[in-house]
Amino acid sequence: MNDSNLRPWQVIRQDENGSRYRIGHCATRAEAQRLIRRLESGAGVRPVTEPGRYLVERVEAGVRARR
């Protein structure tokens, strides 16, 4: 069993050019959304000011749920 089966939600960062980067995997959608809130709040780095830069996706189904 691979890691994405244990943590089926992934957080994706999409830049202004449409390029996408996986930030991490989470066990639940709520956990993924908390990760996004921490990233957007700054958590030790410059906060992201543009909305919609982070996405939550379910790995198995490939369904994208935009936060």
Secondary structure, 3 states (H helix, E strand, C coil): CCHHHHCCEEEEEECCCCCEEEEEEECCHHHHHHHHHHHHHCCCCCCCCCCCCEEEEECCCCCEEEC
